[in-house]
Amino acid sequence: MYEYHIYRRLKEYAKVCKAFHMPGHKGRGEFSEFFPAAELDVTELSWSDNLSDPDGVIASAQRDVAEILGAKKSYFLTDGSSSGIMAMIFAASKRGKKLIVPRISHKSVWNACRLFGVEPIIVQGKIKDGIMLPPEPAAVERLFKEDGGIAGMVAVSPDYYGNIAPLEEYSRIIKPRGGLLVTDGAHGAHLAFGERGKYAGTYSDIWVDGAHKTLCTLTQGAVLNVNCGLVPEVEEGLGIFRTTSPSYPIMASVEYGVKFLANHPSLVSEAEKAALVIRKDKFFTVYESGDWAKLAIDCSPYGISADIVAAELEKSGIYCEFSDGRYVLFYLSPMVQEEDIGILSDRLKAVLTDKKFGGSYRKRTFEISAECGRSFLDALRSPSEWVELKDAVGRTCGANAGIAPPCIPICAAGEKITERSVKALSQGKTFGLSNDRIKVVYEG
């Protein structure tokens, strides 16, 4: 059984604390009543170690987590996965200024490319049931053959909907060429327990686990893992992007989340079995991904908008991860029990069979701009202007714009804006737009 190093020390200190240090709440008064974790909220002290240069309890906790996850070194993040992605791509940029970037990449990947002068070589997968898949290995191999300057690939696995990227095939293509495979595995920390073949760490040189998404970890808790020779570069990146005031409760919960499942591995199989209650129920049309913890119910066969389904579920106190008009997506975890699934199933059936919602489904367009006008970095550096979306057809996009969720760019900087992409951006919630205007490269 793994010991919870950080939590144990925090609890020991709470018993004897006379706090003449940060934070200002001192763990006292009404604040401690409203926020019971206040007693664990400390700063860098003689006994509590320092995340920037650990040699005590944090170092011990990180060593254990690296052993569990199969990493050469693991680093705790209290700023969410995004800070880890920034550090990861910062390190990768030392190997070269071109990286293959899937269209389905998180906005932090694109932001990192912008900051570090990395040209993203965009690749996208096929559309399956309205959802974009990870790029096929053949497409990745073709890009490497066409451009000898590509330093590696940023993979996404699993994605928001649970699609597992073919990381083993990517690795076989990339590593013999001396390239790096770095993976945004933020949505798949649970896959380290029981499904190692689907886990990002099995094949990646550097990867990020968003522990808070599927483990028993507080929000913003994550882990950056390294299995290559870029440890100094990763640590340099972490020194830039991690906060200098990390939350000790979040750190303790990251260690706890990983070790809890290592200490109780049966919870994963039990939760996966519970999830099968809905997946095997022929009443539901479930999007088939490779990740049991992502449950996407397709509402289109019932003629009902997923947005309405989500809103009706909320009336019963059931909150989904998100709805995109067609799918209502539920995020499960090893803490889900069969009773929970039963309640969800019953309520879903009640909403999906309610005739007053029939006919509310409207198909959404999911068209991507694939024609490049100029490079990503060149477009970002060029003079730009904001124009009405309806007037943007044929113009070169000046910054990424897309649909949220799942935050995939419909138009990436440097791509030509098409009529179909304008239609797609006119539906639902978006990012990269301002008052129905989009940034385009100035043409004089």
C-alpha positions, 0 to 999 in steps of 0.5 A: 500500500502506498503512503500519502506523504503530503496529506500525512504531513499536512495533517500532522502540522495542522495539530500544532500550527501557529501560523505566522506565514501565508496564507492570510486566512490562518485556518481560523474563524468563519473561513475555516468553517466555510472551507474545512480544507483550510487547515491543510492550506500552507506554504513552503515551510521547513517541513513542507518541501518546495515544488520548484526544487523538492527534496522532501515529502513532495519529492517522495510523492512524485517518485512514487507517482512516477513508479505507478505511472511508468515514468522516468520522472513525474511532476505535480501541477496545481495549475491544471493540465494546461501548464503541463502542456505549455512546459511539454511543448516548450521542451519539444520546441528545443528539438525543432520548430515544426510539430504535427498537431491534430485538429482536435488539440486543446487551445493550450497546444495552439497557444504554446505553438504561438508562444514558442514559434512552433509551426503546427503541421495540422492533421485531422482525422475522419468524421465518425457519427458527427465526431472527428477522430484522431488522425490516421497513422498513414496521414502522420507518416505521409507528413513526416516523409514530405517534411524532414524538418518535423520534430515530432507530434502532439497527440491527443488521447483520449479526446473529449469524447473518449476516442483513443489515438493509435499511439503505438502506431504513431510511435512506430512512425515517429521514434525511428526518425528521431522524433518525439511523441508528446501526448495530451492525455488530460482526459485519460489518467484513469487508463493507467489502471487496468488499460495500459495499452490505451494509456498515453504513458505506454508509448509517449516520450512526454505526456500530461495526465489531468488527474482531476478529470477522472481521479479522486483529485481536486480541480486543477490537479494534474501530472506531467510525466517524462520518459526521455532525455528532455528532463532539463528542458521540461523542468525549465518549462515548468519553472516558467509556467507553474505558479510559485504559490502552489496549492498544497491541498491540490498537490496532496490530492494529486498524490492521493488520486493516483495512489488511491487507485494503485491501492484499490485497483478493483474500483476501476473494473467495478466502475467499468462494469457499472457503466455497461448497464447503459452501454448494453441497454438497447434503448440507448444509442451510445457513441462507441469510443475506446474509453469506458469513462466517456458516456456520450448518448446520441439524442438524434435518433429520438429527434430531441436536442441534446441541449434540451435533454441536458436542461431537463436532467438538471431539473432532477439534479443530474448534471452532464459534462456538456451537450453539443446539440446531438450528444449529451456527454457524461464523465464517469470515473472509478468512483461511479457506482451501479446505483448512480448509473441506474438513476441516470438511466431511468431519468434519461429514458423519461426525458427521451420518451417525452413526446413534447420534446420531439422534433427539437433536434436540429442537425449541426454543421461540422465543416472544417476549413482545410485550405491554407492561405498562409502558415499559422505563425505568419498569419498570427504575425500579420496585421489583422482586422475584425470583420463580420462573420458573414463577410469573412468568406474567402479571407484568411483567418487571423486567429483560431476560431471554433466551436465550444465544446469541444473547442476544436478550431473550425478555422485555424490561423492561416486557413481560408474561411469558407461558406461552410465554416461560416455556417458551422461558426454560426451555430452554438457557442464559439471561441475566437469570435467577438460579437459575431466578428472574426479576426482575419489577415488584413489585405490592404 
